[in-house]
Amino acid sequence: MPVPSRLSRPSAVRLSVTALALATALTTAAQPAGAHDRHGPDRSCPRLTVSAGWYGNNRARIQQLIDRYGTCAPQRHHDRNKPVAVFDWDNTVIKNDIGDATMYWLLRNSRIREPEHGDWRTTSRYLTTAAARALRAACPSGTGRDRTLPTATDTACADEILSVYGEAATTSGDAAFAGYDRRTMEPSYAWLAQLTHGWTAAQVRSFAAAARTENLTAPLGATQKVGSTTDATGYVRYYDQQRDLIHTLRRAGFDVWIVSASPQPVVDVWAQGVDIAPGNVIGIRSTTERGRYTSHLSGCGTARTGDDTQITYIDGKRCWINKEIYDIRGTAASRVQPPNQRPVFAAGDSDTDVSMLRDATGLRLALNRNKTELMCRSYDDADGKWLVNPMFIGPKDRKQGAYPCATEGYIASNGTAGPVRRSDGSVIPDQHDTVYVR
């Protein structure tokens, strides 16, 4: 069966170890500056120190933003309001996906509990009848005190869960999810959080910590066996450039947040690797009952708790940023706020980050993974505040042909494709990929 992964859905693109190593070497070679470039002590704000991997003048422009908005700058000493910077997590701060890493670990270690009453539809309101039937047929009743599914040894059950999660389809090819808003919900992302039902936050954090250790110690390019799949991604790496950027922003007085479409306790564990405490992390938040997670999700804006209609995905990221960072409640949290209630800086790598990046008032960093809507807006650069940078490890090849911005680059709430439009309603013309490792 094909290797499922939410990193590159609908089609997975994986680099071999040799190709990955070559691409990484080319990334470094593309920027001839030394690995570290330290400035004199006369500067008022802390300096970025890692220069390798940054494209063109991106690093210099980010430094200018730090110098302008940081509370370290002389003109900001009277201002007690910290400027806000927000980062997506997967493939923005790290290479690869901690949601995938966690799901693979759960399956290999039989840590997914059977659904309530054996009904898989209780795990997601968007699960199709075909998917619920396929899962019920493939997965037996749970065993032991925790009623966990034996996915470590039962490859049929592991394969079905993995297919639904990674491909949004059953192993027979039937659609796994339906009936959701494409601008606020990605049900397969939410499903990972929902499959932690019955565990405590501490237990889920321990699962994530175990997966983190495995993936950080695995060799670059490593794969692993999950179910009958033998080439699931088996490694994760922090980007040195983003660690340096986050560290520098914090030293400069920025309030730095992680906003991710992975489960909250999972991101909490990983974010500590860049010294971001759980209080500054926003992930998919599940409800609890008697101290244990349920299969329902917390609400934001127009989405009420338990409706399970919104996560930190596209417009949902805007809502959760408004709610958690700026304390904006109710329906107002779903709307674009005035500039003084929006982040100064945002970084992301995918269409899921588009609304979050558009709201940033200073600079917006897009890591180039050839994602259509994000790259249409980044390359159009209507207000001159977009930066495009190749991924720091294993950068993508140049996209062949133009991004179809003017015709089908935007996916509406109902799933239909249409043109990508600027804030004034005008259509963005097709864009060509120009930022890549040559």
Number of C-alpha atoms within 10 A of each C-alpha: 9 14 19 25 25 18 19 16 12 12 13 14 12 17 14 14 15 11 13 18 16 13 22 19 14 17 24 19 14 17 16 11 14 11 13 11 12 11 11 7 9 6 11 14 23 22 24 22 17 20 22 21 27 21 21 14 10 16 21 15 14 20 19 14 16 29 22 16 22 28 25 19 18 12 12 15 11 9 9 9 13 17 23 23 23 28 24 26 27 24 24 23 27 22 19 23 20 25 23 25 23 23 25 22 22 24 24 21 17 20 22 24 20 24 21 13 8 15 13 20 17 17 23 20 19 20 23 20 16 17 27 21 15 21 24 18 12 15 22 16 14 18 13 7 6 13 16 18 24 23 24 17 16 18 19 17 23 26 24 23 26 25 23 25 24 24 24 27 23 25 21 11 13 15 17 23 23 13 12 18 15 19 21 21 22 22 27 21 22 28 21 23 29 25 21 24 24 24 19 18 18 11 14 24 20 15 20 26 18 14 23 22 12 16 24 14 13 16 14 18 18 16 18 16 13 26 22 14 17 13 15 20 23 24 24 26 19 21 19 18 21 18 17 17 22 24 19 20 29 22 17 22 21 25 19 23 25 24 29 26 28 28 28 21 26 26 26 23 20 21 18 12 11 17 12 20 16 18 10 16 23 25 25 26 22 26 17 18 10 8 11 16 22 22 24 24 24 18 23 28 21 16 20 14 17 15 13 22 24 32 31 30 29 23 22 27 29 28 31 28 25 24 18 16 17 16 12 20 16 15 12 15 22 22 13 17 15 9 12 11 19 23 28 23 28 28 28 27 28 24 22 26 27 25 19 31 31 21 21 23 18 20 23 28 22 27 26 28 24 21 18 22 23 29 27 26 23 24 21 18 16 12 8 12 16 23 23 24 21 23 27 27 25 23 21 20 16 17 15 8 10 13 22 20 25 18 15 17 24 21 17 14 13 11 13 10 13 16 20 25 18 13 9 6 8 11 15 21 18 19 19 18 17 11 19 20 22 11
